[in-house]
């Protein structure tokens, strides 16, 4: 049957399927994916529903296959599919990144963007890690500034700042939100987003231009922008610039100290990171948080500072 599907003989494969007396989930998956791969989406959906009605328990493979079809431009059919998918999804005993990504992609495909974001939040609450596909799907439909910034931050936290697909999706997302156009008359908010994009792209030249603009406009001397500059200079490998920005800050918050400790960690300066941590505790009112200790332990680990790491 699988061979017939690969040869495009869908009708013959379906006849062979009907002749099989004992059809387990693997057989159902073969006919569903075969129909989908050959452009027979309606038959694939029908087989999936028949499978469910007969009490054959689907697995994540069959579920993800059918959900991926919901992103088709057949909106009425897609909406009906998502309605059925919700029922099956709610009954599923195991939910993993594959099934939730498929659900998000299906919702985005039929312009149910708010529900896709809710699914994303449920994914995080469940302890599952969003993947590259998660962010690309969500960014492709995001049109609100606040959501755009939050998605980008989450992608960076997941270590996806250098992923080409995520970078392209982020640029398109910001353009759709009007943030790139707003950057013609930038404020602290748009500049912080621009700095985050520079860090993602490791664009030192653009970061320096933004830095010059901030220096010329004293009203923009906010801690958040200095923190962003420290991060982008660190990403671009210019540690001296990180230190200059940090030392010129009139006020520093926990994020400022974390940014510098992370910069030292990224450049293999474990001892400097430990010294920075000690200065944070003794010279400032800022309290270390989880990000502080994560960056600090990473610095100790990469520099072989076992005793310092154990002490911390």
C-alpha positions as CSV (number, residue, x, y, z in Angstrom):
1,X,0.0,0.0,0.0
2,X,2.8,2.4,0.9
3,X,4.5,1.6,-2.4
4,X,1.3,2.3,-4.4
5,X,1.0,5.7,-2.6
6,X,4.6,6.6,-3.5
7,X,3.8,5.7,-7.1
8,X,0.7,8.0,-7.0
9,X,-1.7,5.1,-7.3
10,X,-4.0,6.5,-4.6
11,X,-7.2,4.7,-5.7
12,X,-5.5,1.3,-5.9
13,X,-3.8,1.9,-2.5
14,X,-7.2,2.8,-0.9
15,X,-8.7,-0.4,-2.4
16,X,-5.9,-2.4,-0.8
17,X,-6.5,-0.6,2.4
18,X,-10.2,-1.6,2.4
19,X,-9.2,-5.2,2.0
20,X,-7.0,-5.3,5.1
21,X,-9.0,-7.0,7.9
22,X,-7.0,-5.9,10.9
23,X,-5.9,-2.3,10.5
24,X,-3.6,-0.9,13.2
25,X,-2.5,2.7,13.6
26,X,0.5,2.2,11.4
27,X,-1.8,1.1,8.5
28,X,-4.1,4.1,9.0
29,X,-1.1,6.5,9.2
30,X,0.2,5.0,5.8
31,X,-3.1,5.7,4.0
32,X,-3.6,9.1,5.6
33,X,-0.1,10.4,4.9
34,X,-0.2,8.8,1.4
35,X,-3.4,10.6,0.5
36,X,-2.1,13.9,1.9
37,X,1.3,13.6,0.1
38,X,-0.6,13.0,-3.2
39,X,-2.8,16.1,-2.9
40,X,-6.0,14.2,-1.8
41,X,-6.5,16.2,1.4
42,X,-10.3,15.5,1.6
43,X,-9.7,11.7,1.5
44,X,-6.9,12.1,4.2
45,X,-9.4,14.0,6.4
46,X,-12.1,11.5,5.8
47,X,-9.8,8.6,6.7
48,X,-8.7,10.4,9.9
49,X,-12.3,10.9,11.0
50,X,-13.2,7.3,10.1
51,X,-10.2,6.1,12.1
52,X,-11.4,8.2,15.1
53,X,-15.0,7.0,14.8
54,X,-13.9,3.3,14.7
55,X,-12.1,3.8,17.9
56,X,-8.6,3.3,16.5
57,X,-6.3,5.4,18.8
58,X,-4.3,7.8,16.8
59,X,-0.7,8.6,17.6
60,X,1.2,11.9,17.3
61,X,2.4,11.0,13.8
62,X,-1.2,10.7,12.4
63,X,-2.3,13.7,14.4
64,X,0.5,16.0,13.2
65,X,0.0,14.9,9.6
66,X,-3.7,15.9,9.6
67,X,-3.2,19.1,11.5
68,X,-0.5,20.2,9.0
69,X,-3.2,20.1,6.3
70,X,-5.3,22.7,8.2
71,X,-3.0,25.4,7.0
72,X,-4.4,25.0,3.5
73,X,-6.1,28.0,2.0
74,X,-9.4,26.1,2.0
75,X,-10.6,28.2,4.9
76,X,-14.0,26.6,5.5
77,X,-12.6,23.1,5.3
78,X,-9.6,24.1,7.4
79,X,-11.9,25.6,10.1
80,X,-13.9,22.4,10.2
81,X,-10.7,20.4,10.5
82,X,-9.4,22.5,13.4
83,X,-12.7,22.0,15.2
84,X,-12.3,18.3,14.9
85,X,-8.6,18.6,15.8
86,X,-9.4,20.4,19.0
87,X,-11.6,17.5,20.1
88,X,-8.9,15.0,19.4
89,X,-6.2,17.2,20.9
90,X,-8.2,17.6,24.1
91,X,-8.5,13.8,24.4
92,X,-4.8,13.1,23.6
93,X,-2.9,11.5,26.4
94,X,0.5,12.6,25.1
95,X,1.1,16.1,23.8
96,X,4.6,16.9,22.5
97,X,6.3,19.6,20.5
98,X,5.3,18.0,17.2
99,X,1.6,17.9,17.8
100,X,1.4,21.4,19.4
101,X,3.5,22.9,16.6
102,X,1.1,21.3,14.1
103,X,-1.8,22.7,16.0
104,X,-0.3,26.2,16.0
105,X,0.5,26.0,12.3
106,X,-3.0,24.9,11.5
107,X,-4.5,27.8,13.6
108,X,-2.2,30.3,12.0
109,X,-3.1,29.0,8.5
110,X,-6.8,29.9,9.0
111,X,-6.0,33.2,10.7
112,X,-6.9,32.2,14.2
113,X,-3.9,34.0,15.6
114,X,-5.1,34.6,19.1
115,X,-5.8,30.9,19.6
116,X,-2.3,30.1,18.2
117,X,-0.8,32.3,20.9
118,X,-2.9,30.7,23.6
119,X,-1.7,27.3,22.4
120,X,1.9,28.7,22.6
121,X,1.3,29.7,26.2
122,X,-0.1,26.3,27.0
123,X,3.0,24.7,25.4
124,X,5.2,26.7,27.8
125,X,3.0,25.9,30.9
126,X,3.3,22.2,30.0
127,X,7.0,22.4,30.2
128,X,7.6,21.8,26.5
129,X,10.2,23.8,24.6
130,X,9.1,25.9,21.7
131,X,11.2,25.1,18.5
132,X,12.2,27.0,15.5
133,X,9.0,26.0,13.7
134,X,7.0,27.3,16.7
135,X,8.4,30.8,16.4
136,X,8.4,30.9,12.6
137,X,4.6,30.0,12.6
138,X,3.7,32.5,15.2
139,X,5.9,35.3,13.8
140,X,4.4,34.8,10.4
141,X,1.0,35.9,11.7
142,X,1.9,38.4,14.5
143,X,0.8,42.0,13.9
144,X,0.9,43.5,17.4
145,X,4.0,45.3,18.7
146,X,3.7,43.9,22.2
147,X,3.4,40.3,21.1
148,X,6.1,40.7,18.5
149,X,8.6,41.9,21.1
150,X,7.7,39.1,23.5
151,X,8.0,36.4,20.8
152,X,11.4,37.7,19.7
153,X,12.7,37.7,23.3
154,X,11.4,34.2,23.8
155,X,13.2,33.1,20.6
156,X,16.5,34.7,21.8
157,X,16.1,33.0,25.2
158,X,15.8,29.6,23.4
159,X,19.1,30.3,21.6
160,X,17.5,30.8,18.2
161,X,18.8,34.3,17.6
162,X,21.2,33.1,14.8
163,X,18.7,30.9,13.1
164,X,18.1,32.3,9.6
165,X,14.4,31.2,9.4
166,X,13.7,32.9,12.7
167,X,15.7,36.1,11.7
168,X,13.7,36.4,8.5
169,X,10.4,35.8,10.3
170,X,11.3,38.4,12.9
171,X,12.1,41.0,10.3
172,X,8.9,40.4,8.4
173,X,6.9,40.5,11.7
174,X,8.4,43.8,12.8
175,X,7.7,45.2,9.3
176,X,4.1,44.1,9.5
177,X,3.8,45.7,12.9
178,X,5.0,49.0,11.5
179,X,8.0,49.0,13.9
180,X,10.6,49.4,11.1
181,X,8.7,52.4,9.7
182,X,8.4,53.9,13.2
183,X,12.2,53.7,13.5
184,X,12.4,56.7,11.2
185,X,11.6,58.8,14.4
186,X,12.8,56.4,17.0
187,X,12.0,56.4,20.7
188,X,13.5,54.2,23.5
189,X,11.0,51.4,22.6
190,X,11.8,51.2,18.9
191,X,15.5,51.6,19.6
192,X,15.5,48.7,22.1
193,X,13.9,46.5,19.4
194,X,16.4,47.7,16.8
195,X,19.3,46.8,19.2
196,X,17.7,43.3,19.8
197,X,17.7,42.8,16.0
198,X,21.3,44.0,15.8
199,X,22.3,41.4,18.4
200,X,20.4,38.7,16.5
201,X,22.2,39.6,13.3
202,X,25.5,40.4,14.9
203,X,25.4,43.7,13.0
204,X,28.1,45.8,14.7
205,X,27.9,48.7,12.2
206,X,24.2,49.3,12.8
207,X,24.7,49.0,16.5
208,X,27.3,51.7,16.5
209,X,25.0,54.0,14.5
210,X,22.2,53.5,17.1
211,X,24.7,54.1,19.9
212,X,25.7,57.4,18.3
213,X,22.1,58.4,18.0
214,X,21.5,57.6,21.7
215,X,24.6,59.7,22.7
216,X,23.3,62.7,20.6
217,X,19.9,62.5,22.2
218,X,20.4,62.8,25.9
219,X,16.7,62.2,26.6
220,X,17.2,58.6,25.5
221,X,19.7,57.7,28.2
222,X,17.7,54.9,29.7
223,X,19.1,51.8,31.4
224,X,17.3,49.5,29.0
225,X,19.1,51.0,26.0
226,X,22.5,50.7,27.7
227,X,21.7,47.1,28.6
228,X,20.8,46.5,25.0
229,X,24.1,48.0,23.9
230,X,26.1,45.8,26.3
231,X,24.3,42.7,24.9
232,X,24.8,43.6,21.2
233,X,28.5,44.6,21.7
234,X,29.0,41.3,23.5
235,X,27.3,39.3,20.6
236,X,29.6,41.2,18.1
237,X,32.7,40.3,20.1
238,X,33.6,43.8,21.3
239,X,34.0,43.3,25.0
240,X,35.8,46.7,25.6
241,X,32.7,48.5,24.3
242,X,30.6,46.5,26.8
243,X,32.7,47.8,29.6
244,X,32.7,51.4,28.4
245,X,28.9,51.4,28.2
246,X,28.5,49.8,31.6
247,X,31.0,52.2,33.3
248,X,29.2,55.3,31.9
249,X,25.8,54.2,33.1
250,X,24.5,56.6,35.8
251,X,22.2,54.0,37.2
252,X,22.4,50.2,36.8
253,X,19.7,47.6,37.4
254,X,20.0,43.8,37.8
255,X,19.7,43.4,34.0
256,X,22.8,45.7,33.6
257,X,24.9,43.5,35.8
258,X,23.6,40.3,34.2
259,X,24.4,41.7,30.7
260,X,28.0,42.3,31.7
261,X,28.4,39.0,33.5
262,X,27.0,37.2,30.5
263,X,29.4,39.2,28.2
264,X,32.4,38.0,30.3
265,X,31.0,34.5,30.2
266,X,30.6,34.5,26.4
267,X,34.2,35.6,26.0
268,X,35.7,33.1,28.4
269,X,36.5,35.6,31.1
270,X,35.4,33.6,34.1
271,X,37.4,35.4,36.7
272,X,36.2,38.8,35.5
273,X,32.6,37.5,35.7
274,X,33.1,36.4,39.3
275,X,34.7,39.7,40.2
276,X,31.7,41.5,38.5
277,X,29.3,39.4,40.6
278,X,31.2,40.3,43.8
279,X,31.0,44.0,42.9
280,X,27.3,43.6,42.2
281,X,26.8,42.2,45.7
282,X,29.0,44.8,47.5
283,X,28.7,48.0,45.5
284,X,25.0,48.0,44.4
285,X,21.6,47.5,45.8
286,X,20.7,45.1,42.9
287,X,19.9,41.6,43.9
288,X,21.2,38.6,41.8
289,X,18.4,36.6,40.1
290,X,18.2,33.3,38.3
291,X,19.8,34.8,35.1
292,X,22.7,36.1,37.2
293,X,23.6,32.7,38.6
294,X,23.0,30.9,35.2
295,X,25.5,33.3,33.5
296,X,27.9,33.1,36.4
297,X,28.0,29.3,36.5
298,X,28.4,29.2,32.8
299,X,31.4,31.5,33.0
300,X,32.9,29.3,35.8
301,X,32.3,26.1,33.8
302,X,33.9,27.4,30.6
303,X,36.9,28.8,32.5
304,X,37.5,25.8,34.7
305,X,36.8,27.7,37.9
306,X,35.5,24.7,39.8
307,X,36.1,26.1,43.3
308,X,34.4,29.5,42.4
309,X,31.5,27.7,40.9
310,X,31.0,25.4,43.9
311,X,31.3,28.5,46.2
312,X,28.6,30.3,44.3
